[in-house]
Amino acid sequence: MQPLQAWPVDARRRIRGVFTDIDDTLTTNGAITADALQALADLQAAGLVVIPITGRPMGWSEPFARSWPVAAIVPENGAMALLPDGRTLYVQDEATRARNAERLRQVAQRVLREVPGATLARDSAGRVTDIAIDHGEFAHLPPERIEQVVALMRAEGMVATVSSIHINGWFGSHDKLSGARWIVRELYGRDLDAEIDQWVYVGDSTNDQRMFEHFPHSVGVANIARFLPQLQHRPAYVTQGERGAGFAEVARALLAARG
């Protein structure tokens, strides 16, 4: 990883859109800070598209989709999109979501039964397409228990990822990268891969690796340091600031390149 200052000005000037994680990337101690919120507003005012993409659930994300200056929020790791006008778009059809609901409940019960100390995330009531086990928000799970949860979910045929706070599991082929491709197509009728050099991804954790791998312009906020030993794919650049302050640093770098 290189410091953010090494990101070439010409490359920054070509950026037209920003995908960003939320927890510990936009937020600090569970809440968005004034500098990060102002950064979102400044990016929007400059004509850049900003789309947070997160493992957080639909119910948790809804008020932010309506109040933050963003084009959409893509929650539940690419399963859906919440638009500022209140609409919800889904990747899976209603029948598939209904069919998966009982499977999700059964796997959640198995995790709670078999993994000592495992607890559902407090935002679970707002989840539609996945389950989340808290490992670092309000509860603590040691690394070996996190690995046990991931292995159990995958044995059940789920996709499983670990964020800075939760272990998420779901049925389906979607993830943050496919969700990013899907929402660009849905909102703008464009192919993200064809214009990938005009987008940047900002994140902080192991569940951002596919984005770091795919986006030539990717940035980790400084608190990604604690996950570096676990990352096979690292961001191209890293900020000096942590969490929301780091995101604001990225916004300033983009806006400065535009003059």
C-alpha positions, 0 to 999 in steps of 0.5 A: 500500500502507498500513502494517499498522497501517492495517488496520481492527480490525473487519476484522481481527476478522472474519478466520477464515482465513489463506493464506500463501506460504512462501518469504521470507514464512514462511521466512527464509534458507530456514528457518522461524524461531521467531517465524513457527512460533510465529505459526502455532501462536498462530493455530491456537490462536485458531481460525484456519485457516492454509493455506500455498500455495506453488510448492515441490514435494510432496516438499519440503512433505510433512514440513512438512504433518505437523509445522507447525500448519496445516490443509493445505499446497497445493504446486506452485502449487495442483496438490495439497494435503498434509494433516496426516494424510498424505493427498494430494489432487490437482486433476488426475487420475492419467491427466492427471498421467502424460500431462503428465510427459513434456511437463514433461521435454521442456520442462525439457530445452529450457530447459536447452539454450536458456537460458544459465545455466539450472539446475533447482531443487534440489528438482526431484526432489520435483516431480510436476506442474511444473518449476522453474528456479532464479533466486535460491535457489542460482543467479542468473539476470539479468532477461533470462534469467528473461524468456527462460525464462518466454517459452519456457515459455509458448510451450510452452503452460505457465503460468509464474510467477516467485517470489522464488527460482524460475521455475515452469511447469506444464500446467493451469489451476490457480494459487494462487487456484484452489488456494485456492478448491479446498482450501476447498471440499475441506476445508470444503465452502464457497465461498471467494469467498462469504466472501472478506472473512473471509480474508487472504493474505500474500505477498512476490513477483510470483507472489502478484499474483492473490492480492493482486488477489482478496483485499480483505485482503492483506498483503505482508511488507516484502521485497516492496519489491524486486518493487514495480516489477514488480507490477501488483497490490499488497497492500493492506497491508505489514508493517514486518518482512521474511520470517518476522518480517513474518508474525509481525507479521500474526499479532499484528495478527490476534490483537490484534483478537480481544482 
